Amino acid sequence: MKHSLKFVIFVVNPLNMTTLEIKNNFHQLIDSIENENLLRKFYELMLRKRASKDGILWNKLSDEEREELLSANEESENPDNLISHNEIKKKYSKWL
């Protein structure tokens, strides 16, 4: 059986979009996903995000923990600091 994959690439920066544009693009993104498992994960994520209050976890962190997270996020923007998925799988294969 031959399967065809359909990919839709969204390169629009949500920071430059109106709320209506974000909603419309998000609907288009969801409509383009054929993978039921991925759709369920999106759905669960959105339910959790809607139910959670912004900043609860962040506010529980110490100043040092916040700085570490911000630093790690900044470092992750540099591709030289990233480790490939295959390398991680090899390193931790005995636990996978």
C-alpha positions as CSV (number, residue, x, y, z in Angstrom):
1,M,0.0,0.0,0.0
2,K,1.4,3.4,-1.0
3,H,1.0,6.3,1.4
4,S,1.4,9.9,0.4
5,L,2.4,12.5,2.9
6,K,1.1,16.0,2.7
7,F,3.0,18.7,4.4
8,V,1.9,22.3,4.9
9,I,4.5,24.8,5.9
10,F,3.5,27.9,7.8
11,V,6.2,30.5,7.9
12,V,4.0,33.4,9.0
13,N,5.3,35.0,12.2
14,P,2.3,34.9,14.7
15,L,3.7,38.1,16.4
16,N,2.8,40.0,13.2
17,M,-0.8,38.6,12.9
18,T,-4.1,39.6,14.3
19,T,-6.0,37.3,16.7
20,L,-8.4,36.5,13.8
21,E,-5.4,35.6,11.5
22,I,-3.9,33.4,14.1
23,K,-7.2,31.6,14.6
24,N,-7.7,31.1,10.9
25,N,-4.1,29.9,10.4
26,F,-4.4,27.6,13.4
27,H,-7.6,26.1,11.9
28,Q,-5.9,25.6,8.6
29,L,-3.0,23.9,10.3
30,I,-5.3,21.5,12.2
31,D,-7.3,20.8,9.1
32,S,-4.1,19.8,7.3
33,I,-3.0,17.2,9.8
34,E,-4.1,13.7,9.0
35,N,-2.3,12.0,11.9
36,E,-4.9,11.2,14.5
37,N,-2.3,10.7,17.3
38,L,-0.8,14.1,16.5
39,L,-4.2,15.7,16.5
40,R,-5.0,14.1,19.9
41,K,-1.7,15.5,21.3
42,F,-2.5,19.0,20.0
43,Y,-6.0,18.8,21.5
44,E,-4.7,17.6,24.9
45,L,-2.1,20.4,24.9
46,M,-4.6,23.1,24.1
47,L,-7.0,21.8,26.8
48,R,-4.2,21.9,29.4
49,K,-3.0,25.4,28.3
50,R,-6.5,26.7,28.4
51,A,-7.1,25.3,31.9
52,S,-3.8,26.5,33.3
53,K,-3.2,30.0,34.6
54,D,-0.3,31.9,33.0
55,G,2.8,32.1,35.0
56,I,2.0,29.7,37.8
57,L,5.0,27.5,37.2
58,W,7.3,30.4,36.4
59,N,6.3,32.1,39.7
60,K,7.2,29.0,41.6
61,L,10.8,29.1,40.3
62,S,13.6,30.8,42.2
63,D,15.5,33.7,40.5
64,E,18.4,31.3,39.9
65,E,16.1,28.7,38.2
66,R,14.5,31.4,36.0
67,E,18.0,32.6,34.9
68,E,19.0,29.1,34.1
69,L,15.9,28.5,32.0
70,L,16.4,31.8,30.1
71,S,20.0,31.0,29.5
72,A,19.2,27.4,28.3
73,N,16.6,28.8,26.0
74,E,19.0,31.3,24.5
75,E,21.7,28.6,24.1
76,S,19.2,26.4,22.3
77,E,18.8,29.1,19.5
78,N,22.4,28.2,18.4
79,P,22.4,25.0,16.3
80,D,26.0,24.3,17.4
81,N,24.7,23.7,20.9
82,L,22.1,21.1,19.9
83,I,22.5,17.3,19.9
84,S,20.8,15.3,17.2
85,H,18.0,12.9,18.0
86,N,20.0,10.0,16.8
87,E,22.9,10.8,19.1
88,I,20.5,11.0,22.1
89,K,18.9,7.7,21.1
90,K,22.4,6.0,20.9
91,K,23.4,7.5,24.2
92,Y,20.3,6.4,26.1
93,S,19.4,3.3,24.0
94,K,19.6,1.0,27.1
95,W,16.7,3.0,28.6
96,L,14.6,3.2,25.5
